[in-house]
Amino acid sequence: MLLHTRGIVFRAVKYGETSVIADIFTEEQGLHSFIAGSVRTAKSRMPYSLFQPMTVVDLVAYMKGQEGSLNRLKECRAGEVFTGIPFDIRRGAVALFMAEICRKSIHEGEAQQDLFAFLLDQLLWLDTTPHPIANLHLHFLTHLSGFLGFQPGVEEEGEELFFDLKEGAFSVVPPPHPLYLEVEDSARLIDLLSAPLQTAHEIPISRPQRKLLLQRMLQFYQMHLPGFTGVNTPDILEMVME
């Protein structure tokens, strides 16, 4: 079967002398692995730069139709031309973080067009926003969890709530274990959950608070997403973010 669709590159590894194998999240059929031949040559019709993490592409591929199979790319070109992410170290670091989280949490399966639209919106905003981006990775994590089926739920009401990482919910009393967020950090999480992407920069979060929230949210992912392992890119984010 010949598939023509948009896709977002999660990862690419070199294969042989000139080829790459890429994990691409497609709009029409979800996540699949593709082999692209002769991309690491000077005259390639599919340049290697297309396979950088979180690049948006238009592709044509021969699909084998079997789960876990390696499909062959026939054509691939840029679907969006980013003007900020490739040239700004902070935007690039956030994109790398997004790519690593996606690799560890999104698995091969059926099409998830709502999730594709979410990821595309996140990338376009990251690339072009004139506002500070220090909160975007936290906003991304909190809202991606909704597509993965375990977004924190705010069912309790009150000014002072505690977020229980084990239960994935807020409560008016602290849980009987240490895996929870204190009231102030829980309030910031609620702000991230309720804020649209375009106003995430308005949430007042200091650098130490961002670090703590990120650590706790990654713990939350590990508790609720089977197979979600350690993440490396937070160290890069900490180095480059103000």
SEKOLTI-224812 format. One record per residue (C-alpha): residue number from 1; x, y, z. Coordinates in steps of 0.1 Angstrom, whole numbers. Each point is the difference from the previous one (the first is absolute). Layout:
% SEKOLTI-224812
+-----+-------+-------+-------+
:   k :    c1 :    c2 :    c3 :
+-----+-------+-------+-------+
: NUM :     X :     Y :     Z :
...
+-----+-------+-------+-------+
//
This chain:
% SEKOLTI-224812
+-----+-------+-------+-------+
:   k :    c1 :    c2 :    c3 :
+-----+-------+-------+-------+
:   1 :     0 :     0 :     0 :
:   2 :    12 :    35 :    -8 :
:   3 :    -4 :    25 :    28 :
:   4 :     1 :    38 :    -5 :
:   5 :    -2 :    19 :    32 :
:   6 :    15 :    26 :    23 :
:   7 :    23 :   -12 :    28 :
:   8 :    21 :    11 :    29 :
:   9 :    34 :   -16 :     4 :
:  10 :     7 :   -13 :    35 :
:  11 :    34 :   -16 :    -6 :
:  12 :    23 :   -11 :   -27 :
:  13 :    31 :   -23 :     1 :
:  14 :    26 :    -5 :   -26 :
:  15 :    -2 :   -33 :   -19 :
:  16 :    26 :   -13 :   -23 :
:  17 :    22 :    25 :   -19 :
:  18 :   -26 :    24 :   -12 :
:  19 :   -35 :    -9 :    14 :
:  20 :   -20 :     8 :    31 :
:  21 :   -27 :   -18 :    19 :
:  22 :   -25 :    26 :    14 :
:  23 :   -29 :    -3 :    24 :
:  24 :   -26 :    24 :   -14 :
:  25 :   -34 :     8 :    16 :
:  26 :   -23 :     2 :   -30 :
:  27 :   -33 :    19 :    -2 :
:  28 :   -18 :   -28 :   -18 :
:  29 :    13 :   -32 :    16 :
:  30 :    18 :     9 :    33 :
:  31 :    35 :    -9 :     8 :
:  32 :    21 :   -22 :   -24 :
:  33 :    36 :    -7 :    -8 :
:  34 :    13 :     9 :   -35 :
:  35 :    32 :    -7 :   -18 :
:  36 :    13 :    28 :   -23 :
:  37 :    28 :    -9 :   -24 :
:  38 :    28 :    22 :   -12 :
:  39 :    -9 :    30 :    22 :
:  40 :    35 :     6 :    12 :
:  41 :    14 :     9 :   -34 :
:  42 :     6 :    34 :   -15 :
:  43 :   -26 :    -5 :   -28 :
:  44 :   -28 :   -17 :    20 :
:  45 :   -36 :     9 :    -8 :
:  46 :    -7 :    -5 :    37 :
:  47 :    27 :    19 :    19 :
:  48 :    11 :   -12 :    34 :
:  49 :   -11 :    32 :    16 :
:  50 :   -36 :   -11 :    -5 :
:  51 :     5 :   -26 :    27 :
:  52 :     8 :    22 :    29 :
:  53 :   -22 :    -5 :    31 :
:  54 :   -34 :    16 :    -2 :
:  55 :     4 :    10 :   -37 :
:  56 :   -34 :     1 :   -18 :
:  57 :     1 :   -17 :   -33 :
:  58 :   -23 :    -9 :   -29 :
:  59 :     8 :   -36 :   -10 :
:  60 :   -10 :   -27 :   -24 :
:  61 :     8 :   -36 :    11 :
:  62 :    -5 :   -36 :    -9 :
:  63 :   -18 :   -15 :    30 :
:  64 :     2 :   -37 :     7 :
:  65 :   -31 :     1 :    22 :
:  66 :    14 :   -22 :    28 :
:  67 :     6 :    13 :    35 :
:  68 :    37 :     4 :     7 :
:  69 :    11 :    -2 :   -36 :
:  70 :    25 :    23 :   -16 :
:  71 :   -16 :    21 :   -28 :
:  72 :    19 :    17 :   -28 :
:  73 :    -1 :    37 :    -7 :
:  74 :    -6 :     9 :   -36 :
:  75 :     0 :    38 :     4 :
:  76 :     5 :    24 :    29 :
:  77 :     0 :    38 :     1 :
:  78 :    -4 :    27 :    26 :
:  79 :   -36 :     4 :    11 :
:  80 :     8 :    31 :    21 :
:  81 :    30 :    22 :    -2 :
:  82 :    10 :    10 :    35 :
:  83 :    17 :    34 :     4 :
:  84 :     6 :    -1 :    37 :
:  85 :     6 :   -35 :    13 :
:  86 :    31 :    -8 :   -21 :
:  87 :    18 :    33 :     9 :
:  88 :   -10 :     6 :    36 :
:  89 :    16 :   -22 :    27 :
:  90 :   -29 :     3 :    24 :
:  91 :   -27 :    -8 :   -26 :
:  92 :    22 :   -29 :   -13 :
:  93 :     4 :   -14 :    36 :
:  94 :   -38 :     1 :     5 :
:  95 :    -5 :   -18 :   -33 :
:  96 :    25 :   -27 :    10 :
:  97 :   -18 :    -4 :    33 :
:  98 :   -33 :    -4 :   -18 :
:  99 :    16 :   -26 :   -24 :
: 100 :    14 :   -21 :    28 :
: 101 :   -33 :     1 :    19 :
: 102 :   -19 :   -10 :   -31 :
: 103 :    24 :   -29 :    -7 :
: 104 :    -5 :   -14 :    34 :
: 105 :   -38 :     4 :     3 :
: 106 :   -15 :    -3 :   -35 :
: 107 :     0 :   -35 :   -15 :
: 108 :    -7 :   -16 :   -33 :
: 109 :   -37 :    -3 :    -6 :
: 110 :   -30 :    16 :   -16 :
: 111 :    -3 :    35 :   -12 :
: 112 :    -4 :    27 :    26 :
: 113 :    -8 :    31 :   -20 :
: 114 :    -9 :    21 :    30 :
: 115 :    34 :    -8 :    15 :
: 116 :    17 :     9 :   -32 :
: 117 :   -18 :    33 :    -1 :
: 118 :    10 :     7 :    36 :
: 119 :    37 :    -7 :    -7 :
: 120 :    -1 :    21 :   -31 :
: 121 :   -15 :    29 :    19 :
: 122 :    26 :    -3 :    27 :
: 123 :    28 :     1 :   -25 :
: 124 :   -14 :    29 :   -20 :
: 125 :    -4 :    21 :    31 :
: 126 :    34 :   -10 :    13 :
: 127 :    15 :    11 :   -33 :
: 128 :   -17 :    34 :    -3 :
: 129 :   -11 :    13 :    34 :
: 130 :    16 :    33 :    10 :
: 131 :    -8 :    -8 :    36 :
: 132 :    23 :   -17 :    26 :
: 133 :     0 :   -38 :    -5 :
: 134 :    12 :   -11 :    34 :
: 135 :   -34 :   -16 :     9 :
: 136 :    -7 :   -17 :   -33 :
: 137 :    16 :   -34 :     9 :
: 138 :   -22 :    -1 :    31 :
: 139 :   -31 :    10 :   -18 :
: 140 :     8 :   -27 :   -26 :
: 141 :     4 :   -27 :    26 :
: 142 :   -32 :     8 :    18 :
: 143 :   -21 :     1 :   -32 :
: 144 :    16 :   -30 :   -18 :
: 145 :   -10 :   -21 :    30 :
: 146 :   -36 :     6 :   -10 :
: 147 :     6 :   -17 :   -34 :
: 148 :    18 :   -29 :    18 :
: 149 :   -30 :    -5 :    23 :
: 150 :    12 :    11 :    34 :
: 151 :    -3 :    38 :     2 :
: 152 :    -3 :    13 :    35 :
: 153 :   -36 :     6 :    10 :
: 154 :   -12 :    29 :    21 :
: 155 :   -31 :   -13 :    17 :
: 156 :     4 :    15 :    34 :
: 157 :    -7 :    37 :     7 :
: 158 :    19 :    22 :    23 :
: 159 :    28 :    25 :     1 :
: 160 :    24 :   -25 :    15 :
: 161 :     4 :   -33 :   -19 :
: 162 :    27 :   -26 :    -1 :
: 163 :     8 :   -20 :   -31 :
: 164 :     4 :   -37 :     6 :
: 165 :    24 :   -14 :   -26 :
: 166 :   -11 :   -36 :     7 :
: 167 :   -37 :     7 :    -4 :
: 168 :     4 :    27 :   -27 :
: 169 :   -25 :    22 :    18 :
: 170 :    -2 :    30 :    23 :
: 171 :   -12 :    -3 :    36 :
: 172 :    -7 :    24 :    28 :
: 173 :    22 :   -19 :    24 :
: 174 :    36 :   -13 :    -6 :
: 175 :     2 :   -36 :   -10 :
: 176 :    14 :   -26 :    25 :
: 177 :    33 :    -3 :   -20 :
: 178 :    27 :    24 :   -12 :
: 179 :    -9 :    -1 :   -37 :
: 180 :   -20 :    31 :    -3 :
: 181 :     3 :    38 :    -7 :
: 182 :    -3 :    25 :    27 :
: 183 :   -28 :    26 :    -3 :
: 184 :    20 :    27 :   -18 :
: 185 :    14 :   -24 :   -26 :
: 186 :   -34 :   -16 :    -4 :
: 187 :   -15 :    34 :    -7 :
: 188 :    26 :     5 :   -28 :
: 189 :    -9 :   -33 :   -15 :
: 190 :   -36 :    10 :     0 :
: 191 :    10 :    32 :   -18 :
: 192 :    18 :   -20 :   -26 :
: 193 :   -29 :   -23 :    -5 :
: 194 :   -25 :    29 :    -4 :
: 195 :    21 :    24 :   -21 :
: 196 :     0 :    -1 :   -38 :
: 197 :    33 :    -4 :   -17 :
: 198 :     0 :    37 :   -10 :
: 199 :     0 :    12 :    36 :
: 200 :    22 :   -26 :    16 :
: 201 :    28 :    26 :     3 :
: 202 :   -22 :    21 :    23 :
: 203 :     1 :   -26 :    28 :
: 204 :    26 :    12 :    26 :
: 205 :    24 :   -29 :     6 :
: 206 :    35 :     5 :    12 :
: 207 :    29 :   -21 :   -12 :
: 208 :     2 :   -22 :    31 :
: 209 :   -38 :    -5 :    -1 :
: 210 :     2 :   -10 :   -37 :
: 211 :    27 :   -25 :     9 :
: 212 :   -21 :   -16 :    27 :
: 213 :   -31 :    -1 :   -21 :
: 214 :    18 :   -16 :   -28 :
: 215 :    15 :   -27 :    23 :
: 216 :   -34 :    -7 :    15 :
: 217 :   -18 :    -2 :   -34 :
: 218 :    26 :   -24 :   -13 :
: 219 :    -6 :   -21 :    31 :
: 220 :   -37 :     2 :    -7 :
: 221 :     6 :   -13 :   -36 :
: 222 :    21 :   -29 :    13 :
: 223 :   -28 :   -10 :    24 :
: 224 :   -27 :     0 :   -26 :
: 225 :    17 :    -9 :   -33 :
: 226 :    14 :   -35 :    -2 :
: 227 :    35 :    -1 :   -14 :
: 228 :     6 :    37 :     5 :
: 229 :    37 :     2 :     9 :
: 230 :    25 :    27 :    11 :
: 231 :     1 :    32 :   -21 :
: 232 :    33 :    16 :    -9 :
: 233 :   -10 :    34 :   -15 :
: 234 :   -10 :    18 :    33 :
: 235 :    37 :     5 :     6 :
: 236 :     2 :    19 :   -32 :
: 237 :   -31 :    21 :     8 :
: 238 :    15 :     9 :    34 :
: 239 :    32 :    12 :   -16 :
: 240 :   -16 :    22 :   -27 :
: 241 :   -32 :    14 :    17 :
: 242 :     1 :    32 :    19 :
+-----+-------+-------+-------+
//
